[in-house]
Amino acid sequence: MSKFAFYISFTEDLCNVPLDGRMLLMVSTDGTSEPRFQIKKCNYPDTQLIFGIDIEGLKPGEIVVIDDCVFGYPLASIAMIPPGKYWVQALLHRYETFHRSDGHTVKLPMDRGEGQKWNLAPGNLYSTPIELQIDPRRDKVIKIILNREIPPFPEPVDTKYIKHIKIQSKLLTEFWGRPMYLGAILLLPEGFDEHPEAQYPLMIWHGHHSRELYTGFRETPPDIDVASEPIDHGRVLKYTKDITGPDIPLDKKFYEEYNRFTQEYAFKLYNDWTSSGFPRMILVQIQHATPYYDDSYAVNSANMGPYGDAITYELIPHIEKRYRGMSEGWARVMFGCSTGGWEVLAAQIFYPDEYNGCWCFAPDPIDFRAFQLINIYEDENAYYLDSAWRLHTPRPSFRSTVGEVLCTVEAANHKEFVLGTKGRSGDQRDVWLALFGPVGDDGYPKPLWDKMTGRIDRSVAEYMRDHFDLRYILKRDWKKLGPKLKGKIHIYCGDMDSYYLNNAVYLMEEFLENSKDPYYEGHIEYGDRFSHCWYGNHEIPADVDRFTLIQRLAPEMMKHMLKTAPPGADTTSWRY
């Protein structure tokens, strides 16, 4: 066996204190961009190589060794790299020490405004990419010096319509043992300044972290006049329709067209939002990144703390007080997709009196008998389907709209394991296990399954069922919850959801459609052959529908709130 290895360090000039974190090594065949930007989801075949190792108290000048014993993805070891020329880069994802109120001390990557993206997080150290020859068969040490630090993001700028909110949460600060913050991006209604007497309902948007309004909001026309240089909408839509990736070249012309395409829809939102007759509400896009993920899932969790209470009882009242919200549960409605879809349904269930309806699109698993394709209560292994004569059939995690398997559960989890042990990858499966599961003896999430083998821990599954299986909780507590949720649940999902999330929706539908005393009186709808994040419009691709979702939902939400407003409620001041 050769003694081929990478030696990675940083100098005192860059940082003069010991650091904790995850040292990552990226190896790429593509020199068109930095390797740190080429580590992609496992459904993308062009992802490059990454290897990772935990470090604690690393001092300037000390060496971190990446050798053939360090686990990697998609190749498990640097010994498996074919000889040749590669671009190489290293990055240190820094951890912070938290002394939590539950008595545990943990080291985690605090979000620094990037939304738990290790390759963009301010304060992370990284090296300048270098091109070099790699041959693992030979005895050789390659030295890499971290010589750069990712700078902070600029502060967001408010406008007449767009406002940015940030508050320190007392509840979260107490839990984490250091100042913790919540935020939101607000879109104020037309006439807000001209009608100081008006109070407004909230249209709350849950989902992933974004430094700007996710759909965009543009008060000026696109940079280049669309009429003079028409966009090839067919080409753009062909790309945006299929989440599995483009089958067209992503050349400069495409990016220019897509940029103008998004500008066009952002300008359309401005025109619709400010038009006469459009519902006057405050759009609230929640910002709640955590040390485990780019959002909290808007519930209280043993590992992540009381985010549900902090959002509902601290952030929302603060927004309503400062921007003349109506401060009534009947005047708060929610929507979200994927992660956000799970969040709005969970928030509606856990806080039934504080919100008046959720529009839930392609939610993350809402019945853990269909945790993607895993039944966590009956299956022995998350990674494989086993039987007496057919052993180790890989379990899919991601598919195309025609059913082609593009990623397995094992591959997705192994990539996350490279990015961070103990649930610290900042990625999807790790946050599910951190959110839904109990705290382990070491203070980190007790895993539902072994990251290397996939074997399921039944005790963790039972904890998850009792605390976060939304279908189970509804069935268990329907006598109490049913009267409070009547008419408030609306679920939409493509029946070819890329992550197989439609299977859990079917199970939820089975319960809700058979609910009694009362019947749920909501709505569940499926998109025929649509993939992930279908928004309920059968006429256009889901990614395009995203750009007009606010315009489509707002009138429906207003109608619902007016219909369900309690007797004597003021429904006049905001209807100008």
Phi and psi in degrees as a GROMACS rama.xvg file:
@    title "Ramachandran Plot"
@    xaxis  label "Phi"
@    yaxis  label "Psi"
@TYPE xy
-73.9039  164.567  SER-2
-107.183  48.9186  LYS-3
-79.9851  133.232  PHE-4
-161.535  163.025  ALA-5
-110.661  133.419  PHE-6
-109.515  119.78  TYR-7
-119.828  137.634  ILE-8
-153.606  171.925  SER-9
-133.044  157.961  PHE-10
-97.5958  161.454  THR-11
-65.7374  -26.2244  GLU-12
-63.0186  -33.4841  ASP-13
-83.4138  -41.409  LEU-14
-155.02  129.332  CYS-15
-108.079  17.466  ASN-16
-125.851  153.93  VAL-17
-65.3766  147.327  PRO-18
-127.222  145.792  LEU-19
-107.017  153.177  ASP-20
158.962  -157.163  GLY-21
-121.972  117.534  ARG-22
-87.11  124.741  MET-23
-117.034  137.112  LEU-24
-119.062  125.125  LEU-25
-111.076  135.314  MET-26
-126.92  126.185  VAL-27
-137.25  147.341  SER-28
-89.438  -4.86608  THR-29
-109.776  117.162  ASP-30
-97.169  10.6926  GLY-31
-79.9616  -19.1347  THR-32
-149.419  170.795  SER-33
-65.6953  139.853  GLU-34
-55.9896  -30.0364  PRO-35
-62.592  -19.539  ARG-36
-97.1677  6.49977  PHE-37
-112.616  9.77431  GLN-38
-93.11  107.543  ILE-39
-114.607  171.39  LYS-40
-58.3634  154.98  LYS-41
-69.4128  -10.72  CYS-42
-81.5009  -6.39318  ASN-43
-96.3875  116.927  TYR-44
-69.7664  -14.861  PRO-45
-95.3009  14.7124  ASP-46
-61.2876  148.448  THR-47
-99.6494  -175.329  GLN-48
-88.3717  145.826  LEU-49
-145.306  143.398  ILE-50
-133.794  146.98  PHE-51
-144.781  150.236  GLY-52
-148.949  140.506  ILE-53
-72.5872  145.012  ASP-54
-133.878  145.361  ILE-55
-134.832  130.232  GLU-56
61.3459  34.8768  GLY-57
-70.5948  121.035  LEU-58
-92.9843  157.671  LYS-59
-55.2423  133.411  PRO-60
88.8647  -17.6002  GLY-61
-73.3084  150.655  GLU-62
-100.59  133.954  ILE-63
-105.12  126.301  VAL-64
-101.03  122.829  VAL-65
-106.315  104.76  ILE-66
-121.425  -164.615  ASP-67
-73.1277  -4.3082  ASP-68
-90.7176  -10.908  CYS-69
-85.1727  130.028  VAL-70
-72.7211  144.055  PHE-71
-138.591  176.442  GLY-72
-148.287  139.926  TYR-73
-78.211  -12.178  PRO-74
-87.4277  136.767  LEU-75
-74.536  -17.731  ALA-76
-152.227  151.806  SER-77
-65.5443  -19.4305  ILE-78
-65.861  -17.5846  ALA-79
-92.6199  -2.91178  MET-80
-70.7404  125.108  ILE-81
-64.4977  140.654  PRO-82
-56.315  139.346  PRO-83
161.487  -174.818  GLY-84
-91.8976  136.902  LYS-85
-142.368  157.743  TYR-86
-95.284  131.599  TRP-87
-125.439  140.857  VAL-88
-150.704  145.732  GLN-89
-121.425  154.097  ALA-90
-149.087  137.968  LEU-91
-105.981  112.33  LEU-92
-85.8323  109.676  HIS-93
-78.5675  139.91  ARG-94
-108.055  154.326  TYR-95
-117.845  148.863  GLU-96
-90.9569  127.125  THR-97
-113.654  133.536  PHE-98
-108.062  92.6183  HIS-99
-77.1172  159.879  ARG-100
-70.0577  -14.7965  SER-101
-83.3389  5.16126  ASP-102
94.2424  -6.68198  GLY-103
-91.8835  144.46  HIS-104
-111.546  123.252  THR-105
-132.452  155.666  VAL-106
-115.4  119.776  LYS-107
-141.266  158.618  LEU-108
-82.7692  103.418  PRO-109
-66.0684  133.892  MET-110
-64.4618  138.212  ASP-111
-123.684  34.4496  ARG-112
97.3363  -1.52092  GLY-113
-100.103  -9.76828  GLU-114
79.231  45.4907  GLY-115
51.4192  48.2422  GLN-116
-111.06  104.826  LYS-117
-58.4463  -29.8891  TRP-118
-82.7743  -3.09606  ASN-119
-124.923  -4.06226  LEU-120
-68.2015  121.069  ALA-121
-56.9672  138.716  PRO-122
95.9553  -18.2034  GLY-123
-69.345  141.426  ASN-124
-96.468  143.891  LEU-125
-151.499  167.943  TYR-126
-107.681  156.866  SER-127
-69.8559  129.601  THR-128
-59.0179  139.601  PRO-129
-128.738  146.093  ILE-130
-97.3481  130.582  GLU-131
-154.702  167.578  LEU-132
-88.6804  131.292  GLN-133
-119.605  130.782  ILE-134
-145.528  95.2534  ASP-135
-61.3214  -11.3054  PRO-136
-77.7151  -13.861  ARG-137
-105.365  150.76  ARG-138
-75.1594  112.314  ASP-139
-159.849  141.886  LYS-140
-112.732  126.29  VAL-141
-106.567  119.493  ILE-142
-94.1756  132.75  LYS-143
-127.156  129.988  ILE-144
-109.14  123.451  ILE-145
-71.7484  117.276  LEU-146
-124.972  7.11498  ASN-147
-137.261  158.207  ARG-148
-131.044  132.67  GLU-149
-68.7534  125.801  ILE-150
-78.7066  162.828  PRO-151
-65.6725  159.07  PRO-152
-80.2713  149.523  PHE-153
-68.656  153.706  PRO-154
-68.1456  140.068  GLU-155
-67.1249  153.38  PRO-156
-109.843  129.19  VAL-157
-79.5677  153.209  ASP-158
-128.793  -172.234  THR-159
-59.7225  -40.3543  LYS-160
-99.0699  -35.5263  TYR-161
-97.2401  125.398  ILE-162
-127.135  147.089  LYS-163
-116.062  126.948  HIS-164
-113.192  138.764  ILE-165
-146.453  125.738  LYS-166
-130.737  151.021  ILE-167
-83.6644  128.147  GLN-168
-89.6788  123.238  SER-169
-64.5408  -44.0255  LYS-170
-62.5738  -46.5269  LEU-171
-72.324  -35.9239  LEU-172
-62.009  -42.1979  THR-173
-64.3917  -40.066  GLU-174
-68.4888  -46.9427  PHE-175
-87.1879  -13.8461  TRP-176
75.4256  20.5191  GLY-177
-159.441  160.297  ARG-178
-57.4829  128.997  PRO-179
-127.809  144.661  MET-180
-126.834  153.06  TYR-181
-122.804  155.562  LEU-182
-148.196  177.637  GLY-183
-161.374  151.121  ALA-184
-105.956  123.681  ILE-185
-106.41  141.815  LEU-186
-114.904  107.899  LEU-187
-78.8241  150.22  LEU-188
-72.8695  155.755  PRO-189
-59.4864  136.471  GLU-190
86.3574  8.50362  GLY-191
-58.9502  -46.3686  PHE-192
-73.9826  -31.8425  ASP-193
-79.1678  -14.0254  GLU-194
-125.507  71.5868  HIS-195
-65.3952  -15.5829  PRO-196
-83.3791  -13.8847  GLU-197
-76.8079  142.996  ALA-198
-120.451  145.379  GLN-199
-123.9  148.437  TYR-200
-76.0598  163.058  PRO-201
-106.786  134.837  LEU-202
-108.568  96.3539  MET-203
-92.5509  130.874  ILE-204
-115.784  114.344  TRP-205
-103.066  146.325  HIS-206
164.662  -161.621  GLY-207
-70.1065  160.462  HIS-208
-61.7617  139.237  HIS-209
-149.267  138.171  SER-210
-82.3818  -6.00404  ARG-211
-145.448  169.021  GLU-212
-55.2585  125.724  LEU-213
-58.6278  -40.6028  TYR-214
-81.6064  -14.0022  THR-215
86.5748  148.923  GLY-216
-148.151  113.285  PHE-217
-127.93  122.529  ARG-218
-86.1253  -3.60253  GLU-219
-125.847  156.736  THR-220
-62.0873  165.033  PRO-221
-53.3675  154.685  PRO-222
-58.9108  -37.0624  ASP-223
-114.185  130.614  ILE-224
-59.0708  120.851  ASP-225
-64.5367  -34.3179  VAL-226
-66.2777  -37.2743  ALA-227
-79.3125  -33.1779  SER-228
-130.487  83.9831  GLU-229
-59.2696  142.552  PRO-230
-77.9854  138.695  ILE-231
-79.1119  81.6576  ASP-232
-59.3353  -36.0124  HIS-233
-60.5439  -40.2746  GLY-234
-67.9199  -42.8227  ARG-235
-65.2013  -45.9193  VAL-236
-67.0856  -32.1793  LEU-237
-61.3925  -33.6481  LYS-238
-77.2947  -47.5161  TYR-239
-71.626  -21.3956  THR-240
-71.3893  -33.7246  LYS-241
-108.762  110.187  ASP-242
-69.4296  -13.5233  ILE-243
-72.9439  -10.0987  THR-244
121.402  162.777  GLY-245
-74.9046  147.149  PRO-246
-113.707  21.8217  ASP-247
-127.581  154.456  ILE-248
-66.9143  133.144  PRO-249
-89.6662  72.8952  LEU-250
-89.919  -179.923  ASP-251
-59.4241  -38.4089  LYS-252
-62.3825  -40.6615  LYS-253
-62.2529  -47.4898  PHE-254
-62.5981  -37.5466  TYR-255
-63.8388  -43.1252  GLU-256
-67.4677  -42.0685  GLU-257
-66.618  -37.1854  TYR-258
-62.9807  -43.8828  ASN-259
-69.689  -33.6279  ARG-260
-59.9738  -48.794  PHE-261
-67.5001  -36.0998  THR-262
-63.3291  -38.5597  GLN-263
-61.3329  -44.8222  GLU-264
-73.1997  -31.9414  TYR-265
-65.458  -37.6463  ALA-266
-70.7341  -34.5701  PHE-267
-64.3923  -40.3478  LYS-268
-60.583  -43.2921  LEU-269
-59.0127  -46.7915  TYR-270
-64.2571  -41.7534  ASN-271
-69.9583  -43.7986  ASP-272
-61.221  -35.5681  TRP-273
-95.3292  0.524681  THR-274
-74.8793  157.151  SER-275
-67.8988  139.374  SER-276
89.8931  -11.4115  GLY-277
-75.2143  139.365  PHE-278
-54.1204  132.786  PRO-279
-93.2479  101.834  ARG-280
-136.444  169.072  MET-281
-102.456  118.838  ILE-282
-83.5485  127.16  LEU-283
-121.822  108.091  VAL-284
-96.9689  107.165  GLN-285
-69.6069  138.32  ILE-286
-117.068  109.683  GLN-287
-145.249  51.6884  HIS-288
-65.3783  144.943  ALA-289
-122.85  173.312  THR-290
-67.9556  -5.89874  PRO-291
-109.531  -20.5163  TYR-292
-163.969  175.129  TYR-293
-81.9118  -4.67698  ASP-294
-154.541  168.833  ASP-295
-94.7203  -9.22262  SER-296
70.3459  8.8032  TYR-297
59.7641  29.6623  ALA-298
-134.914  166.898  VAL-299
-80.4255  134.348  ASN-300
-138.76  143.496  SER-301
-62.3208  -34.9913  ALA-302
-89.0732  -30.4193  ASN-303
-107.498  -12.5369  MET-304
98.0596  -176.261  GLY-305
-83.5869  60.2371  PRO-306
-68.0931  -34.8473  TYR-307
-60.2908  -48.7753  GLY-308
-65.3584  -39.1952  ASP-309
-64.5665  -41.0947  ALA-310
-68.9246  -46.4584  ILE-311
-74.2198  -38.3197  THR-312
-108.525  -7.74042  TYR-313
-117.216  -58.602  GLU-314
-68.8903  -50.6947  LEU-315
-60.8426  -48.3823  ILE-316
-60.227  -35.7533  PRO-317
-62.1868  -44.9533  HIS-318
-62.6239  -45.0713  ILE-319
-63.7245  -38.7991  GLU-320
-68.5209  -41.7602  LYS-321
-77.2907  -32.4928  ARG-322
-119.878  29.0689  TYR-323
59.1011  46.2917  ARG-324
-75.6846  164.092  GLY-325
-79.9381  -15.7187  MET-326
57.5153  36.7156  SER-327
-132.041  141.097  GLU-328
-58.9109  -36.1984  GLY-329
-67.5044  -17.2653  TRP-330
-103.88  25.81  ALA-331
-128.756  118.866  ARG-332
-122.26  158.596  VAL-333
-134.735  152.798  MET-334
-148.951  157.449  PHE-335
-177.354  162.229  GLY-336
-127.907  143.283  CYS-337
63.9056  -115.539  SER-338
-54.0354  -46.287  THR-339
-64.2939  -30.7835  GLY-340
-64.8077  -44.3397  GLY-341
-62.514  -42.8659  TRP-342
-60.024  -46.4339  GLU-343
-69.7271  -35.5223  VAL-344
-67.676  -42.1363  LEU-345
-65.6715  -43.9171  ALA-346
-61.6592  -38.2795  ALA-347
-65.985  -37.3437  GLN-348
-73.897  -45.1481  ILE-349
-78.8561  -20.9987  PHE-350
-130.721  61.7416  TYR-351
-63.2361  -26.9946  PRO-352
-88.7927  -14.7783  ASP-353
-91.3846  -12.2743  GLU-354
-136.564  150.891  TYR-355
-120.348  48.219  ASN-356
128.87  138.898  GLY-357
-128.016  135.328  CYS-358
-109.455  105.622  TRP-359
-110.822  118.208  CYS-360
-114.556  127.085  PHE-361
44.5379  57.2358  ALA-362
-69.5099  148.78  PRO-363
-55.7273  167.991  ASP-364
-50.2151  119.558  PRO-365
-106.948  3.66038  ILE-366
-146.998  116.928  ASP-367
-77.9786  1.21892  PHE-368
-72.8568  -15.1969  ARG-369
-130.718  67.0786  ALA-370
-82.9791  80.3038  PHE-371
59.478  -115.709  GLN-372
-104.567  17.4603  LEU-373
-107.822  131.247  ILE-374
-96.3034  101.973  ASN-375
-70.5992  -13.116  ILE-376
-90.0638  -20.0571  TYR-377
-121.84  -34.4821  GLU-378
-71.2316  144.174  ASP-379
-86.3606  -28.6164  GLU-380
-136.383  135.201  ASN-381
-79.2741  -24.5202  ALA-382
-92.9238  -27.0378  TYR-383
-135.336  149.695  TYR-384
-98.3218  120.949  LEU-385
-116.961  150.327  ASP-386
-149.595  178.48  SER-387
-59.9728  -37.2593  ALA-388
-116.987  -4.70238  TRP-389
-128.698  96.7395  ARG-390
-96.806  141.818  LEU-391
55.2595  55.3679  HIS-392
-81.7646  118.278  THR-393
-60.5538  138.776  PRO-394
-89.5549  126.08  ARG-395
-70.5412  154.136  PRO-396
-124.094  -24.2801  SER-397
-148.363  138.143  PHE-398
-136.855  161.52  ARG-399
-84.2289  176.308  SER-400
-70.4511  -11.2723  THR-401
-104.9  9.40814  VAL-402
92.1906  1.40612  GLY-403
-67.8715  127.941  GLU-404
-75.9484  123.85  VAL-405
-113.042  -12.1014  LEU-406
-159.964  145.537  CYS-407
-105.084  161.642  THR-408
-60.9395  -40.7852  VAL-409
-62.0159  -46.9825  GLU-410
-61.8769  -43.7018  ALA-411
-62.1863  -40.6383  ALA-412
-72.2198  -35.3159  ASN-413
-68.8573  -35.0715  HIS-414
-62.8913  -43.4062  LYS-415
-64.8599  -36.2249  GLU-416
-62.9518  -34.5875  PHE-417
-67.356  -40.2846  VAL-418
-70.747  -29.446  LEU-419
-175.151  129.789  GLY-420
-79.6903  168.594  THR-421
57.1018  33.1882  LYS-422
76.7622  20.2497  GLY-423
-101.823  20.4548  ARG-424
-73.3225  -21.9456  SER-425
74.6559  16.9195  GLY-426
-113.691  -177.584  ASP-427
-65.133  -53.5588  GLN-428
-68.2842  -35.704  ARG-429
-63.6416  -39.9174  ASP-430
-70.6475  -33.3726  VAL-431
-58.8455  -45.2606  TRP-432
-72.1199  -32.5123  LEU-433
-70.6542  -41.5078  ALA-434
-70.1507  -53.0412  LEU-435
-81.991  -23.4305  PHE-436
-96.4169  172.539  GLY-437
-81.1606  171.831  PRO-438
-82.1041  133.346  VAL-439
-79.3289  172.984  GLY-440
-60.3572  -28.2  ASP-441
-88.2613  1.58134  ASP-442
93.2616  -12.0429  GLY-443
-95.5691  166.423  TYR-444
-57.2002  132.134  PRO-445
-74.3426  117.985  LYS-446
-70.202  141.457  PRO-447
-67.9629  -34.9557  LEU-448
-141.466  158.163  TRP-449
-69.0642  127.585  ASP-450
-63.4541  -30.3855  LYS-451
-88.2257  -38.5317  MET-452
-103.03  -25.5192  THR-453
86.9936  3.03639  GLY-454
-69.0149  130.539  ARG-455
-87.3094  137.594  ILE-456
-94.0092  109.84  ASP-457
-63.8697  -30.7801  ARG-458
-65.909  -36.2795  SER-459
-69.7843  -39.5931  VAL-460
-59.5091  -41.0261  ALA-461
-67.5031  -37.9823  GLU-462
-61.3118  -46.008  TYR-463
-60.4641  -41.3219  MET-464
-58.7432  -48.2043  ARG-465
-70.8657  -25.9143  ASP-466
-106.155  -30.1421  HIS-467
-139.629  0.608858  PHE-468
-76.7078  101.884  ASP-469
-64.3788  -38.6069  LEU-470
-66.5939  -41.8788  ARG-471
-62.3337  -44.2113  TYR-472
-64.6382  -41.7887  ILE-473
-61.7967  -45.2532  LEU-474
-64.6531  -43.1967  LYS-475
-63.4934  -39.9051  ARG-476
-113.476  20.8762  ASP-477
-62.1534  -33.7727  TRP-478
-57.9204  -37.1121  LYS-479
-87.8037  -40.9302  LYS-480
-83.1747  -34.692  LEU-481
-49.7357  -51.9338  GLY-482
-61.1324  -27.7348  PRO-483
-83.8354  -18.4892  LYS-484
-106.577  -0.203465  LEU-485
-55.4046  121.306  LYS-486
78.1228  6.98393  GLY-487
-104.112  -8.22566  LYS-488
-107.469  122.292  ILE-489
-132.887  118.786  HIS-490
-124.582  135.868  ILE-491
-131.9  137.449  TYR-492
-157.415  138.583  CYS-493
-70.1288  139.572  GLY-494
-80.2595  -0.332466  ASP-495
-119.873  43.2608  MET-496
-51.7518  134.758  ASP-497
-60.0267  -29.743  SER-498
-105.828  15.6133  TYR-499
62.5931  27.6739  TYR-500
-74.8828  -16.9182  LEU-501
-63.6283  -25.4082  ASN-502
-63.5575  -39.6304  ASN-503
-70.8026  -32.1075  ALA-504
-65.2997  -38.6267  VAL-505
-59.1028  -42.6176  TYR-506
-67.7764  -38.046  LEU-507
-65.3569  -41.5215  MET-508
-61.1487  -40.7032  GLU-509
-57.4433  -42.5319  GLU-510
-70.4976  -48.875  PHE-511
-64.693  -39.6897  LEU-512
-70.2258  -18.5495  GLU-513
-104.294  10.079  ASN-514
-68.9825  148.227  SER-515
-139.848  155.47  LYS-516
50.3371  54.3899  ASP-517
-106.776  170.052  PRO-518
-69.7132  143.251  TYR-519
-68.4488  -24.7302  TYR-520
53.4746  37.1652  GLU-521
-107.164  -147.604  GLY-522
-151.16  132.695  HIS-523
-132.086  132.476  ILE-524
-143.659  146.839  GLU-525
-119.767  145.204  TYR-526
-97.6978  118.661  GLY-527
-64.6091  116.161  ASP-528
63.5132  21.188  ARG-529
-90.0923  148.309  PHE-530
-93.195  -152.488  SER-531
-66.7285  147.292  HIS-532
62.6587  49.6422  CYS-533
-82.085  131.79  TRP-534
-104.775  17.3546  TYR-535
90.3724  1.38634  GLY-536
-107.248  113.168  ASN-537
-76.0436  -10.0432  HIS-538
-87.1572  -26.7447  GLU-539
-134.237  161.175  ILE-540
-59.7085  150.591  PRO-541
-60.905  -41.5169  ALA-542
-66.2626  -26.4369  ASP-543
-79.2433  -40.4666  VAL-544
-59.5888  -29.396  ASP-545
-55.5643  -35.676  ARG-546
-74.4313  -14.1608  PHE-547
-121.125  11.8532  THR-548
-62.9823  -40.7038  LEU-549
-60.9043  -45.1995  ILE-550
-63.1777  -34.0172  GLN-551
-78.5699  -36.0118  ARG-552
-80.2936  -36.7835  LEU-553
-55.107  -48.1748  ALA-554
-62.9675  -38.0959  PRO-555
-65.1914  -40.9828  GLU-556
-67.0637  -41.0814  MET-557
-61.823  -44.3539  MET-558
-59.4398  -42.2238  LYS-559
-64.118  -43.9881  HIS-560
-65.7113  -41.3565  MET-561
-64.375  -36.5386  LEU-562
-68.6565  -34.2507  LYS-563
-104.594  3.42133  THR-564
-60.0545  137.59  ALA-565
-67.629  156.503  PRO-566
-55.6971  134.516  PRO-567
86.1744  -5.23801  GLY-568
-68.7336  143.082  ALA-569
-80.7574  109.428  ASP-570
-117.025  24.2644  THR-571
-108.104  -38.8467  THR-572
-64.0359  -27.4343  SER-573
-99.3845  8.16917  TRP-574
-109.007  49.1888  ARG-575
